[in-house]
Amino acid sequence: MTISAAVTDQRGMMKVVVTGVAAATAGGIGALLNPEGVALGITRAFVYFRTGSTGATTFDVGIGATATTANASVMDFADAVEATVGGKFIYGPTAQVAITEVPTAVWGATEYLVFTGSATTVGLDADVYVEYIRLA
């Protein structure tokens, strides 16, 4: 058997600053086009909520073909209100199907990381940290 290894920087971590908005539409909080321009395997995601929203809402982060395609393939918070998340640093994977499964997502080269709230997220002030591996 023959193998080879390429020693390159194939990983990264990004910080996305999130400020809540009144819009409750898909991608209403915002969207970020893949910054590397190649497929990325998202390995982990964390969020630091300086403050949560002032009203009841969910907070989802997922991969979408457009800036307005919502899903929760990266993070799925059932509650992003201040009393629940304010001042907390949370590991935010999507729900696991089985204990042995590690949730991951592939962020296509031309896809978006889409941030959505189910209702107004006014008052939300957070940093989302996304760790990834370049798959190309």
N, CA, C and O of each residue as an XYZ file, in Angstrom:
544
protein
N       0.846     -1.165      0.000
C       0.000      0.000      0.000
C       0.895      1.233      0.000
O       1.944      1.252      0.644
N       0.467      2.265     -0.733
C       1.200      3.517     -0.791
C       0.295      4.632     -0.295
O      -0.862      4.739     -0.702
N       0.831      5.454      0.581
C       0.088      6.613      1.071
C       0.986      7.832      1.004
O       2.207      7.712      0.906
N       0.381      8.998      1.057
C       1.166     10.231      1.109
C       0.419     11.208      2.003
O      -0.792     11.102      2.194
N       1.151     12.138      2.535
C       0.547     13.139      3.411
C       0.927     14.529      2.923
O       2.077     14.793      2.571
N      -0.043     15.389      2.911
C       0.220     16.786      2.561
C       0.189     17.584      3.862
O      -0.810     17.570      4.582
N       1.269     18.267      4.157
C       1.332     19.058      5.376
C       0.931     20.489      5.022
O       1.754     21.305      4.606
N      -0.343     20.760      5.200
C      -0.879     22.090      4.934
C      -1.833     22.457      6.053
O      -2.225     21.602      6.847
N      -2.198     23.689      6.115
C      -3.148     24.137      7.123
C      -4.547     23.811      6.615
O      -5.113     24.549      5.809
N      -5.089     22.721      7.084
C      -6.380     22.239      6.603
C      -7.509     22.479      7.610
O      -8.555     21.837      7.524
N      -7.313     23.381      8.546
C      -8.327     23.600      9.559
C      -8.468     25.085      9.859
O      -7.619     25.891      9.480
N      -9.534     25.430     10.532
C      -9.730     26.822     10.888
C     -10.799     26.980     11.953
O     -11.542     26.049     12.263
N     -10.856     28.160     12.494
C     -11.880     28.527     13.477
C     -12.263     29.955     13.158
O     -11.403     30.816     12.978
N     -13.552     30.197     13.088
C     -13.992     31.566     12.833
C     -14.902     32.032     13.961
O     -15.569     31.237     14.622
N     -14.906     33.324     14.153
C     -15.791     33.950     15.134
C     -16.759     34.827     14.364
O     -16.350     35.660     13.556
N     -18.066     34.632     14.623
C     -19.106     35.426     13.985
C     -19.830     36.189     15.085
O     -20.412     35.585     15.987
N     -19.794     37.512     15.011
C     -20.486     38.350     15.982
C     -21.950     38.453     15.565
O     -22.252     38.794     14.422
N     -22.859     38.156     16.497
C     -24.291     38.127     16.207
C     -25.009     39.160     17.064
O     -24.862     39.185     18.286
N     -25.778     40.001     16.409
C     -26.612     40.990     17.088
C     -28.054     40.728     16.700
O     -28.378     40.651     15.515
N     -28.918     40.592     17.688
C     -30.318     40.292     17.442
C     -31.020     41.357     16.620
O     -30.630     42.525     16.624
N     -32.058     40.939     15.917
C     -32.849     41.821     15.049
C     -34.329     41.510     15.234
O     -34.685     40.496     15.834
N     -35.177     42.372     14.726
C     -36.619     42.157     14.828
C     -37.115     41.110     13.835
O     -38.146     40.482     14.076
N     -36.405     40.907     12.727
C     -36.844     39.981     11.677
C     -36.867     38.538     12.180
O     -35.952     38.098     12.875
N     -37.905     37.821     11.827
C     -38.031     36.411     12.193
C     -38.042     35.529     10.951
O     -38.503     34.389     11.005
N     -37.545     36.039      9.846
C     -37.511     35.279      8.597
C     -36.251     34.420      8.534
O     -35.306     34.638      9.292
N     -36.241     33.450      7.633
C     -35.068     32.607      7.435
C     -33.872     33.478      7.067
O     -33.920     34.229      6.092
N     -32.818     33.378      7.835
C     -31.641     34.210      7.606
C     -31.821     35.637      8.079
O     -30.997     36.500      7.773
N     -32.891     35.899      8.824
C     -33.184     37.266      9.267
C     -32.101     37.879     10.126
O     -31.897     39.092     10.080
N     -31.396     37.068     10.914
C     -30.291     37.581     11.728
C     -29.088     37.856     10.839
O     -28.363     38.829     11.046
N     -28.876     36.990      9.844
C     -27.773     37.190      8.920
C     -27.308     35.887      8.297
O     -27.760     34.806      8.674
N     -26.400     36.003      7.339
C     -25.830     34.846      6.658
C     -24.415     35.180      6.222
O     -24.095     36.329      5.917
N     -23.580     34.159      6.199
C     -22.173     34.332      5.845
C     -21.811     33.339      4.745
O     -21.939     32.129      4.931
N     -21.358     33.850      3.599
C     -20.908     32.988      2.512
C     -19.630     32.264      2.937
O     -18.783     32.848      3.614
N     -19.489     31.016      2.549
C     -18.300     30.230      2.881
C     -17.041     31.045      2.561
O     -16.813     31.381      1.399
N     -16.219     31.369      3.569
C     -15.063     32.245      3.352
C     -13.872     31.567      2.694
O     -12.974     32.250      2.202
N     -13.846     30.230      2.673
C     -12.700     29.504      2.114
C     -12.899     29.155      0.645
O     -11.926     28.915     -0.070
N     -14.164     29.125      0.182
C     -14.431     28.806     -1.216
C     -14.228     27.344     -1.569
O     -14.174     27.003     -2.751
N     -14.113     26.464     -0.568
C     -14.017     25.018     -0.759
C     -14.915     24.366      0.283
O     -15.317     25.008      1.254
N     -15.227     23.095      0.082
C     -16.060     22.386      1.056
C     -15.365     22.356      2.415
O     -14.167     22.090      2.513
N     -16.151     22.637      3.470
C     -15.642     22.630      4.838
C     -16.465     21.649      5.667
O     -17.692     21.632      5.577
N     -15.802     20.848      6.456
C     -16.489     19.971      7.406
C     -16.520     20.668      8.753
O     -15.475     20.866      9.372
N     -17.697     21.040      9.213
C     -17.809     21.710     10.508
C     -17.693     20.650     11.594
O     -18.488     19.712     11.654
N     -16.698     20.815     12.446
C     -16.431     19.821     13.480
C     -17.056     20.175     14.822
O     -17.502     19.290     15.553
N     -17.092     21.455     15.149
C     -17.679     21.895     16.423
C     -18.170     23.323     16.273
O     -17.698     24.077     15.422
N     -19.122     23.675     17.114
C     -19.602     25.052     17.154
C     -19.969     25.398     18.601
O     -20.546     24.588     19.327
N     -19.622     26.602     18.987
C     -19.882     27.101     20.328
C     -20.509     28.479     20.205
O     -20.357     29.153     19.186
N     -21.209     28.890     21.241
C     -21.740     30.253     21.245
C     -21.565     30.833     22.645
O     -21.831     30.172     23.649
N     -21.116     32.074     22.686
C     -21.039     32.816     23.940
C     -22.121     33.884     23.884
O     -22.030     34.833     23.105
N     -23.134     33.724     24.708
C     -24.229     34.686     24.784
C     -23.878     35.733     25.840
O     -23.989     35.467     27.037
N     -23.458     36.915     25.408
C     -23.285     37.995     26.385
C     -24.644     38.330     26.983
O     -24.786     38.499     28.194
N     -25.645     38.424     26.099
C     -27.037     38.573     26.526
C     -27.913     37.772     25.579
O     -27.583     37.596     24.407
N     -29.027     37.292     26.099
C     -30.010     36.609     25.277
C     -31.026     37.612     24.757
O     -30.927     38.808     25.033
N     -31.986     37.128     24.015
C     -33.018     38.015     23.474
C     -33.947     38.490     24.588
O     -34.042     37.865     25.645
N     -34.621     39.596     24.334
C     -35.556     40.122     25.329
C     -36.901     39.410     25.276
O     -37.679     39.493     26.227
N     -37.184     38.720     24.193
C     -38.439     37.989     24.052
C     -38.185     36.528     23.754
O     -37.060     36.139     23.441
N     -39.219     35.722     23.849
C     -39.099     34.283     23.600
C     -38.788     34.012     22.131
O     -39.500     34.480     21.243
N     -37.727     33.260     21.881
C     -37.323     32.912     20.522
C     -36.413     31.695     20.548
O     -35.851     31.345     21.586
N     -36.277     31.061     19.401
C     -35.254     30.035     19.222
C     -34.098     30.679     18.468
O     -34.230     31.790     17.955
N     -32.970     29.986     18.400
C     -31.787     30.484     17.686
C     -31.186     29.302     16.954
O     -30.700     28.357     17.575
N     -31.220     29.357     15.633
C     -30.717     28.260     14.818
C     -29.611     28.749     13.888
O     -29.641     29.872     13.386
N     -28.633     27.868     13.677
C     -27.550     28.133     12.734
C     -27.417     26.893     11.864
O     -27.297     25.777     12.370
N     -27.439     27.098     10.548
C     -27.337     25.958      9.653
C     -26.771     26.342      8.303
O     -26.557     27.519      8.015
N     -26.533     25.343      7.484
C     -25.985     25.530      6.145
C     -27.138     25.646      5.166
O     -28.067     24.838      5.188
N     -27.073     26.663      4.298
C     -28.123     26.847      3.302
C     -27.561     27.168      1.936
O     -26.484     27.753      1.821
N     -28.286     26.787      0.904
C     -27.881     27.067     -0.472
C     -27.924     28.565     -0.761
O     -27.190     29.070     -1.610
N     -28.807     29.269     -0.032
C     -28.910     30.718     -0.182
C     -28.832     31.357      1.201
O     -28.844     30.661      2.216
N     -28.753     32.672      1.231
C     -28.687     33.401      2.499
C     -30.021     33.393      3.235
O     -30.102     33.854      4.374
N     -31.061     32.879      2.601
C     -32.383     32.832      3.234
C     -32.933     31.407      3.318
O     -34.147     31.207      3.365
N     -32.039     30.423      3.336
C     -32.425     29.027      3.507
C     -32.094     28.634      4.938
O     -30.927     28.443      5.279
N     -33.109     28.514      5.769
C     -32.875     28.227      7.185
C     -32.883     26.734      7.476
O     -33.649     25.976      6.881
N     -32.031     26.328      8.386
C     -32.089     25.005      9.000
C     -31.231     25.049     10.259
O     -30.642     26.079     10.586
N     -31.171     23.943     10.945
C     -30.425     23.901     12.206
C     -29.368     22.809     12.166
O     -29.198     22.076     13.139
N     -28.653     22.693     11.046
C     -27.678     21.623     10.889
C     -26.401     21.838     11.701
O     -25.609     20.909     11.855
N     -26.189     23.047     12.220
C     -24.994     23.326     13.020
C     -25.356     23.536     14.488
O     -24.726     22.947     15.367
N     -26.352     24.358     14.762
C     -26.799     24.632     16.134
C     -28.312     24.730     16.165
O     -28.940     25.204     15.218
N     -28.884     24.275     17.265
C     -30.334     24.314     17.426
C     -30.644     24.594     18.891
O     -30.600     23.689     19.725
N     -30.957     25.839     19.200
C     -31.298     26.219     20.566
C     -32.803     26.409     20.674
O     -33.383     27.213     19.944
N     -33.430     25.681     21.571
C     -34.869     25.780     21.752
C     -35.253     27.087     22.430
O     -36.401     27.521     22.339
N     -34.308     27.710     23.103
C     -34.616     28.907     23.874
C     -33.388     29.814     23.886
O     -32.320     29.404     24.340
N     -33.530     31.024     23.397
C     -32.413     31.975     23.390
C     -32.740     33.234     24.184
O     -32.157     34.292     23.949
N     -33.676     33.117     25.127
C     -34.071     34.264     25.929
C     -33.014     34.532     27.012
O     -32.331     33.610     27.456
N     -32.888     35.767     27.422
C     -31.865     36.192     28.377
C     -31.816     35.316     29.628
O     -30.729     34.915     30.045
N     -32.940     35.014     30.226
C     -32.961     34.247     31.474
C     -32.362     32.850     31.313
O     -31.861     32.275     32.280
N     -32.412     32.309     30.112
C     -31.902     30.957     29.864
C     -30.438     30.957     29.457
O     -29.666     30.142     29.962
N     -30.033     31.848     28.557
C     -28.692     31.765     27.977
C     -27.762     32.921     28.333
O     -26.561     32.828     28.084
N     -28.269     33.990     28.897
C     -27.449     35.164     29.174
C     -26.201     34.851     29.981
O     -26.282     34.219     31.035
N     -25.040     35.293     29.488
C     -23.773     35.100     30.177
C     -23.196     33.705     30.071
O     -22.235     33.395     30.775
N     -23.743     32.847     29.217
C     -23.283     31.460     29.135
C     -22.492     31.187     27.861
O     -22.736     31.785     26.813
N     -21.535     30.263     27.983
C     -20.741     29.762     26.861
C     -21.195     28.329     26.640
O     -21.015     27.481     27.515
N     -21.783     28.046     25.479
C     -22.475     26.770     25.261
C     -21.941     26.075     24.010
O     -21.768     26.693     22.960
N     -21.682     24.760     24.153
C     -21.382     23.908     23.009
C     -22.716     23.624     22.351
O     -23.622     23.091     22.993
N     -22.852     23.970     21.086
C     -24.176     23.948     20.480
C     -24.383     23.027     19.314
O     -24.797     23.498     18.254
N     -24.119     21.721     19.437
C     -24.395     20.855     18.285
C     -25.881     20.606     18.118
O     -26.672     20.834     19.034
N     -26.252     20.132     16.930
C     -27.634     19.714     16.720
C     -27.863     18.426     17.500
O     -26.907     17.809     17.970
N     -29.082     18.028     17.637
C     -29.418     16.821     18.403
C     -28.824     15.579     17.738
O     -28.846     15.446     16.514
N     -28.305     14.691     18.545
C     -27.749     13.446     18.040
C     -28.851     12.409     17.884
O     -29.766     12.331     18.703
N     -28.752     11.613     16.822
C     -29.713     10.544     16.603
C     -29.401      9.380     17.534
O     -30.309      8.769     18.098
N     -28.123      9.075     17.693
C     -27.703      7.989     18.588
C     -26.489      8.464     19.376
O     -25.801      9.394     18.957
N     -26.232      7.849     20.483
C     -25.121      8.263     21.335
C     -23.790      8.171     20.602
O     -22.888      8.967     20.864
N     -23.650      7.221     19.695
C     -22.394      7.027     18.981
C     -22.216      7.992     17.811
O     -21.138      8.050     17.219
N     -23.247      8.742     17.477
C     -23.183      9.640     16.332
C     -22.686     11.016     16.752
O     -23.152     11.577     17.744
N     -21.743     11.555     15.995
C     -21.266     12.901     16.240
C     -21.840     13.801     15.144
O     -21.536     13.605     13.968
N     -22.661     14.777     15.511
C     -23.282     15.611     14.475
C     -22.258     16.511     13.792
O     -21.478     17.200     14.449
N     -22.276     16.491     12.489
C     -21.397     17.339     11.703
C     -22.184     17.871     10.515
O     -23.281     17.398     10.218
N     -21.621     18.842      9.852
C     -22.261     19.398      8.661
C     -21.179     19.723      7.644
O     -20.072     20.119      8.011
N     -21.496     19.556      6.376
C     -20.592     19.959      5.301
C     -21.081     21.292      4.768
O     -22.234     21.424      4.357
N     -20.195     22.279      4.778
C     -20.490     23.630      4.302
C     -19.915     23.737      2.897
O     -18.708     23.903      2.724
N     -20.785     23.641      1.893
C     -20.353     23.679      0.498
C     -19.663     24.978      0.131
O     -19.876     26.010      0.768
N     -18.842     24.921     -0.892
C     -18.015     26.063     -1.308
C     -18.818     27.320     -1.604
O     -18.327     28.429     -1.394
N     -20.035     27.165     -2.084
C     -20.847     28.330     -2.445
C     -22.080     28.473     -1.547
O     -23.030     29.178     -1.889
N     -22.052     27.803     -0.409
C     -23.193     27.849      0.500
C     -22.984     28.878      1.617
O     -21.904     29.447      1.778
N     -24.051     29.090      2.372
C     -24.061     30.090      3.429
C     -24.236     29.452      4.804
O     -24.873     28.407      4.941
N     -23.670     30.086      5.803
C     -23.967     29.788      7.197
C     -25.081     30.758      7.571
O     -24.868     31.970      7.591
N     -26.266     30.232      7.867
C     -27.474     31.038      8.000
C     -27.917     31.081      9.470
O     -28.018     30.047     10.130
N     -28.179     32.291      9.964
C     -28.570     32.524     11.359
C     -30.037     32.967     11.387
O     -30.409     33.953     10.751
N     -30.865     32.221     12.137
C     -32.297     32.471     12.135
C     -32.863     32.403     13.553
O     -32.466     31.558     14.355
N     -33.789     33.299     13.842
C     -34.559     33.245     15.080
C     -36.015     32.996     14.726
O     -36.473     33.404     13.659
N     -36.750     32.328     15.614
C     -38.153     32.031     15.329
C     -39.064     33.229     15.572
O     -40.215     33.251     15.136
N     -38.531     34.219     16.272
C     -39.260     35.456     16.559
C     -38.203     36.549     16.688
O     -37.033     36.300     16.397
N     -38.572     37.716     17.105
C     -37.588     38.772     17.277
C     -36.453     38.314     18.198
O     -36.696     37.676     19.223
N     -35.234     38.639     17.829
C     -34.069     38.319     18.665
C     -33.444     39.598     19.223
O     -32.287     39.593     19.644
N     -34.197     40.674     19.226
C     -33.702     41.945     19.758
C     -33.170     41.713     21.168
O     -33.807     41.041     21.980
N     -32.005     42.272     21.448
C     -31.345     42.103     22.744
C     -30.267     41.045     22.721
O     -29.382     41.040     23.577
N     -30.331     40.133     21.737
C     -29.328     39.075     21.620
C     -27.985     39.683     21.235
O     -27.898     40.450     20.277
N     -26.946     39.340     21.978
C     -25.585     39.791     21.710
C     -24.681     38.594     21.967
O     -24.479     38.201     23.115
N     -24.139     38.016     20.905
C     -23.412     36.758     21.054
C     -22.267     36.646     20.063
O     -22.225     37.346     19.052
N     -21.344     35.753     20.374
C     -20.280     35.360     19.458
C     -20.446     33.878     19.185
O     -20.549     33.078     20.115
N     -20.473     33.508     17.905
C     -20.551     32.110     17.508
C     -19.181     31.708     16.974
O     -18.638     32.368     16.088
N     -18.630     30.634     17.509
C     -17.329     30.120     17.093
C     -17.558     28.822     16.332
O     -18.172     27.890     16.851
N     -17.066     28.766     15.104
C     -17.266     27.601     14.249
C     -15.896     27.042     13.882
O     -15.071     27.731     13.282
N     -15.666     25.781     14.252
C     -14.415     25.105     13.920
C     -14.660     24.212     12.713
O     -15.690     23.543     12.628
N     -13.715     24.202     11.782
C     -13.921     23.415     10.576
C     -12.613     22.832     10.046
O     -11.516     23.242     10.426
N     -12.781     21.854      9.147
C     -11.672     21.235      8.431
C     -11.925     21.441      6.946
O     -13.036     21.217      6.465
N     -10.891     21.871      6.215
C     -11.007     22.010      4.764
C     -11.054     20.616      4.162
O     -10.178     19.792      4.427
N     -12.068     20.349      3.355
C     -12.230     19.035      2.751
C     -11.682     18.974      1.330
O     -11.857     17.968      0.643
N     -11.038     20.012      0.894
C     -10.476     20.045     -0.451
C      -8.971     20.183     -0.402
O      -8.321     20.229     -1.446
